[in-house]
Amino acid sequence: MLRRHRVRPYLVFDGRPLPAKETESAERTRRKAERRAEGLRLLAEGDRKGAETALQACLDVTVAMRQKLVQACRELYVDYVVAPYEADAQLAYLHREGLVDGVISEVHGVGGIGRCKGGGGGRQVGKKGGPGVGDGGCYELARHA
């Protein structure tokens, strides 16, 4: 979809776990286990919608999944980088240094980096200088429920 709108994606993957967040990571793991148990219980009770919601909240991206995505990036000529630690800090760095025009992230609080310079209020996304991206255009991408 991004390329269809002349936006050149640049993916950033999380690297190693941040040592300062060990306690938070352990708590997140505990909550995921609770959500998994809840999802399986709801599924057994026939509540497919509730089970789907609960089970989606406990998904983890495995190393194998990331490796497959990296391979797809290579095959499709999509730029990517593995951050030293968390991707959100790397995204902020790339934007601050002017290496990307904006950021799309599933992390709450990161998705608003980068605004259109020419008005319009939409978010700029993609890498500067990409095919058709360096023309000063602004693309607004909205999430629809």
SULSUL-V773500 format. One record per backbone hydrogen bond with DSSP energy under -1.0 kcal/mol. NH is the residue of the N-H (numbers start at 1). CO is the residue of the C=O. Records with the same first field share a line. If there is no record, write none. Layout:
NH: CO + CO
This chain:
5: 1
6: 3
7: 2
11: 79
13: 81
15: 85
16: 84
21: 18
22: 19
25: 21
26: 22
27: 23
28: 24
29: 25
30: 26
31: 27
32: 28
33: 29
34: 30
35: 31
36: 32
37: 33
38: 34
39: 35
40: 36
41: 37
42: 38
43: 39
44: 40
45: 41
46: 43
47: 42
48: 46
51: 47
52: 48
53: 49
54: 50
55: 51
56: 52
57: 53
58: 55
59: 56
66: 62
67: 63
68: 64
69: 65
70: 66
71: 67
72: 68
73: 69
74: 70
75: 71
76: 72
78: 73
81: 11
83: 13
90: 86
91: 87
92: 88
93: 89
94: 90
95: 91
96: 92
97: 93
98: 95
99: 94
101: 126
103: 113
110: 107
113: 110
116: 122
127: 8
130: 127
133: 130
134: 130
